[in-house]
Amino acid sequence: MEIMIFVLGLCCGSFVNMLVYRTAERYELESKKFKVKSKNRSFCDYCGKQLHWYENIPVISWLLQKGRTKCCHKKLPILYPIVEIMTGILFLITNYKLLITNNELQITNYFGFVMSLIIITFLVFSTVFDLKYMILPDFSTVILTSSALLLWCLGHFGEWNYLLSAIVSFGFLGLLYFFTKGKGMGLGDVKLAFFMGLFLGPQKTILAFYVAFVVGALVSLVLMILKKANKKSSIAFGPFLILGTIIAWFWGNKLISLSVGQFFR
């Protein structure tokens, strides 16, 4: 079962890589100098040649082709297999947390499990796209928020603190966006915060924000020390929010109980 879940994650990671490229085209962030006969099939990023099925096997195709395209021998980004493997690992963790330990969301049906995998897929997509292009596409955030709403209806319907958490989270980052005049974060981050509050609830959302701001600050400091960035450099904040969301989702209860225990010791 675990092998099937991991392979499914690899395939969804491959889908993420394709979706990132085609979304960038739609946003006119990538330009094509070739004509593609059919957009329903995968094609080479460089020459536009339609790919065979054996060139689309997640991770394995990249390894067998030694990180290069088979048609024009251009170097393929190592990000492709990394995204596929990370998605597979996250699928395994989701399977373990939701179906084996009956996690915090108390979802025991397969519909809830599928919705959780969809959330993981689009969290990975948003992370990769924001890292590459400093944009969180609205359609991805809408899918995440809709999925969170369905999960709330399944597991927490009537617990209005989740909706309140979503509104407060949206307002909190909205105020930061307003007072920093968009320099601290983008509107995409503000919209993502609504999803976080609705998906995680009050306590875990606070934990997610804490992780996001602390890790974001540490990464920024390291980049400045290494002279890869300065005080005026723009750094995508979405990936840190998503990291905080995943940590709070999977391990939030344990981390919160540990912190409370330390506080009252």
N, C-alpha and C positions, 0 to 999 in steps of 0.2 A: 504493500500500500504506500509506504514512504517513498519507494522508488518512483511510483506513478505520480505522486504529488510533486516530487522534485523535477521529473521530466516535464510535467505540466507547467511548472514554474519556469523552466528553461524556455519552453515555447512561448510563454507569455512575455518573458524577457526579450525574446526575439521580436515579438509583436511590438514591444515598447520601442526598440531600436528603429523599427520601420516607421512607427507612428511619430517619433521625434523628427525624423527626416522629412516626412510628408507634411507634418504640421509646420515645420520651419519653411517649407516651400510655400505653404499657404500664407504665412506671415511675410513672405518675400525676404526671408533671412538666408535662404539658400538659392542660388541661381543654377539653372540647368543649361548646358550648351548642347543638348542633344534632344531628340524627339523619342518619346517612348510610345511604342505601338499600343500597349494596353496597360492601364494603371491598375488593373485587377491582379496583376502578377508582380512579384518582386523583380527588381532590376538593379543593375550595377550603378553604384553612386557616381561613378566616374565616366563611363562610356554609354550608359543607358541600355546595354544589352540585357535581354530578359534572362533571368537566372534559372538554371535547372533545379529540380527538387533537391538533389544531393548537395547543392551549394547553399541550401537554406537550413541545414541541420544545425541547431544551436550548439555552439562551442566546438563540436566535432569538425564542422566544415572549416571553421577558422583555424583549427589546429592542423588539419590535413593540408590546407592550402598555405600553411606557414604564415598566416596573417596577411595574405595578399589575395587580390581578386584573381579568379581563374582566367577571365577573359582578357584583361588588359594589364594584369600583374601590378596593379597599384596597391600601395600599403593600406590595409584596413585598420581602423582605429582599435586599439586594445580595449577601449571602452565597451565594444560590442560583447565580447565574452564575459567581461566583468559584470555588465548589467544582467546578462542571462543567468550567470551563476548566483549573483546576489538575489535575484528574483526567486530562483529555485530554493535558496536557503530560507528566505522569508516565507515562502509557501510552506516549507517544512515546519518552521517555528509556529506559523498560524495553525497548521494541522495539529501540532502537539498541544498548543494552548487551548484551542477551541474544542477539539474532539476528545483528547485524552484526559486533560485536567479539568474540563468544563469550566472555562475561564470566567473572568469577571463579568462578561456580557451575558453569561448564562444562556448561550445559544447551543441547543442540542439538535437542531434540525439542519438538514443539508442545504436548505435555501439560505439560511444565515451563514453557513460556511462558504457558499459560493459568493455571497455578497461581500464577505470578508476578503476573499481572494481578489475580487474586483477592486476593492479599496487598496489592497497591497499593490496591484498592478498600476493603478493610476497615481499612487503615491510615488512609486518608482519613476513613472513617466514624468511627473511634475518635478521631481528632484533632478533628473537628467536634463530636462529642457531648461530649467532655471539655471543650472550650472553652466550650460552651453550658451544660452541666449539672454539670461537675466529677465525672463518672462515666465509667468505662471498662466498658461492658457485658461481662459474662462470655461471652456467646455469640460476640461478635466476637473476643475473645482466644482462645477455643477454636478458632474457624475459622482464625485466624492460626497457632496452634500446630500444628494438624493439617496445614495446608498446608506449614509449615516441615518437619514430620516427613516428609511425602511427598517434598519436595525433597531432604531429607537422604538418603532411601532411594535416590533417583535419582542423586544426584551425589556423596555423601560416605559412603555406607554402609560401616561398618567403621571410620570415623574417630571414635573414641569421645570425642575432645576436644570435639566439638560438644555431646554430651550433658553432658559435664563442665562445659562453658561455661554451658549452660542452668541446671544445678544451682547453680553458683557465683553466677551472676547473680541467680537467685532468692533465694539465701541472703544475698547482699550487700544487696539492697534490702530484704529481709525484716528484716535486722538494723537497718537505718536506720529502718524503720517501727516496729520494737519500741522502739528507744532514743528516738525522737522522739515516741512514743505516738501515731503516726498524724498528727502535725502537719506533718511534712516531706513526706509523700506518702501516698497511699492504697493499699489492698490491690490495687486494680486495676493500679497501677503495678508492684507486686511480681509479679503474675501475668504482666504484659506482659514483664517482664525475662526470664522463662523462655523465652518465644518469641524474644526478641532473641538470647539465647545459642545457642539451637538453630539459628536461622536464619543468624546471622553467623559463628559460631565465635569462638574466644578473642580473637584480635588485633582483629578488627573490632568485637567487643562492647566492648572497652576503649575503642576510638576513639569508638563511639556514646555511651558513658557520658560520656566527656570532653566531647564536643560538647554533650550534653544539659545537663550541669551548668554548663558555661561560658556557653552561650547563655541558659540559665534564669536564671543569676545576673545577666547583663547586662540582660536584659529586666526583671527585678525591680528592678534599680537604676534603670533609665530610668523605670519606672512610679512609683517613689518620688520621683524628682527632679521628675516632672511632677505629683506629688501625686495620682496615680490609684490608689495603693496605699500601705500602710504596713507596718511589720514584722509586724503581726498579720494582714495580709490573706492570704487563701488564693488561691494561683495554681495552676492545673492544670499538673501536671508531665508528664502523658502526652504532650502535643504535642511537648515537648522531647525525650523519649525516642524518639518516632517520627521527628522530624527527624534525630536522631543516627543512627537505624537506616537511614533512606533515604540519608543522606550516606555512611555506612560501607558500605552495600550497593553503591552506584553507583561511588563514588570511593575506597573504602577502601584498595585495594592501592596506588594512586598516592600517597595521603596518607601511608600508612605508610612507603613507600619513601622519600618526600621527607623525612620526619621522621628516619628512620634515617640517611639520607645526611647531614643537617645535624648529627646527633649525633656521627658519626664523622669529620666534616670536620676 
